[in-house]
Structure formats: structure tokens, C-alpha cells
Amino acid sequence: MINQSTSTYLSLAEEVRVALADGRPVVALESTVIAHGLPYPTNIEAAHSMEAAIRGEGVIPATIGVLDGQIVVGLSPTQIERLAKTESEAVAKVSRRDLAVVLAQRRLGATTVAGTLACAQLAGIRFFATGGIGGVHRGAERTMDISADLPELARTPVLTVCAGAKSILDLGLTLEYLETQGVPVIGFQTSDFPAFYARSSGYPVPHRAETARDVAAIARAQWQGEFGQGILVTCPIPEEHALDLAALETLINDALVLAEEQHIIGSAVTPFLLSHIAQATEGQSVKANLALLVNNATWAARFAQAYAEGDV
């Protein structure tokens, strides 16, 4: 149900509006991966491939962005191309804290995980697919650098499907923070917390599910029982596209040293590290990123479909 006080800022694509009104499944997608996460034209390929994977499951995709003073839920191909082709510096990264500012200033914005979750809730969408969530950064005991994604997962009644968290983060502390916030972390067909490019981080997940119906049943119990808000379902990257965790760790440590030497801090750190890894792996990490995005979108659609089918 859309809150009337926020409907002024919401623009729903017609197919999204009709699907939600009819109770049909919809999966939200972020737009930061388009504007900031992947190079052109891979970013457009990723956006269209994720949407196609969702449609292939009989579900409606809703890529979300901020354009001309509106939260657009269900970006058109033209709007996706606008985000993909605009210089990244000219596109605001929109988390929950940034929504009012970017809307009021009528700026072009790409929603992060946290921003997309907030917008999905406003639109009444229950399922969301992304690549990897943000988390607790390495050295957070000094910097207090903790992604806004984590508290947003706790407060927003949306099920997020991801390939875990990026291995550039402190994954142990990320899991601890999620536990503290009361977010159920479900390993889908895995007992290990995935590390984005790698299938396992070495950290166990507290719960495991084997089928889409299992995930739908957990979501129904969580929301009907009012035991909490967000749910995190982690899907490992397909094995044929996975990268070696030990090799990644070496690359990450090298990149962190470079980032410190170049005084790169805050939100600029993650894109810097990912760019360094892409260069060092000669583009293999970009291909892996695309593969996991499509895999997550596919499973999010299946979870949404199972949930929409009713009691499970």
C-alpha cells in the first residue's frame, strides 16, 4: 500500500502499478550498479539481463532511480540508458539519507541498496535483488565506517537477495552487526556466507533454506508474525564464475594500501577497490559481477513468485 503523503514523489511504471494492484509479484532492482558499479556498456547489459531474468520467471522487474524530482519505480530503457551514459560524478548515490535532498534539488540519482529498500517499501514491493550488500568496513573500529545498508535491512520489510557482502569488507563484523540488528540471514542452498566474487567467506550462516517455497515460508512467518522487518537471503555466485578467495584477499590488501596512500576515504573506497580488482583480474571480476547479478535476480523472482502463490 502506497502512503498518500509520499505518492507525490513516486512515479510507478504502468506495468509495475498494475502488477502491484493485482497482487502479482514484483522484484525491485537498484540503479547504483548502473551508474557507479559497472563500466559502460556492461552496466546497460547488466540492467537489461537482470530484468530479462526476472521476466523469464513470470515476474515484473522494477529498477528504481531518482529522476527530475521523482522516485521512478520501473525505469524505462531510455531512463536506464540515461543513467548508464551520464558521467558517474554527475549522478548522486542515493541512500535513504539523500532522498529528500536529491528529490528537492531535482538531481539525477541512482539508488543504493539502502535507498532502493526505502523506495521499494514506499511502493509496496516486498522483494529486492542486488549484487552484494554493504557492510562493516575493515578498520571500522577506527573509522566507524558501517554501511547504511545494514540498519536499512533491519528496518524495512523487504526480502533482499544478494551474493553476500563484498570481500573488501570485514565479513565477520558484518554478520555480527546483522545479528545485533535482528536480521535473519539465510543461506540459500549453502551453509556458508558468500563473499560476492567467491562462493564462501569461511563464515557460517545461521540458517539455511533449500527451495523457493522454503524461503517464501520464512518470509510469510517473519511478516505475519511481526518478528522483524528485513530478511537477507544469500545466494553464492555460480561456481563456473567464482573467483579464488585467497587470491582476492591479496588483491584487496594491495588496493587498501593504495587507497590509504592516495587518501581515498568514505564512499569513494569501494569503487576504487572494485576498479583495482577489475584491472588486476583483467576483467574477470566484471564478468563474475554480471553473473552473480543475474543469478540473484533469477532467484529473487522465484522467491517472489512462491510467496505470491499463497500459503506455503
Beta strands, then each sheet from edge to edge (+ up, - down):
strand 1: 10-12
strand 2: 26-29
strand 3: 60-67
strand 4: 70-73
strand 5: 92-94
strand 6: 109-111
strand 7: 127-129
strand 8: 159-162
strand 9: 185-188
strand 10: 207-209
strand 11: 231-234
sheet 1: 1+ 4+ 3- 2- 7- 8- 11- 9- 10-
sheet 2: 1+ 4+ 3- 6+ 5+
end
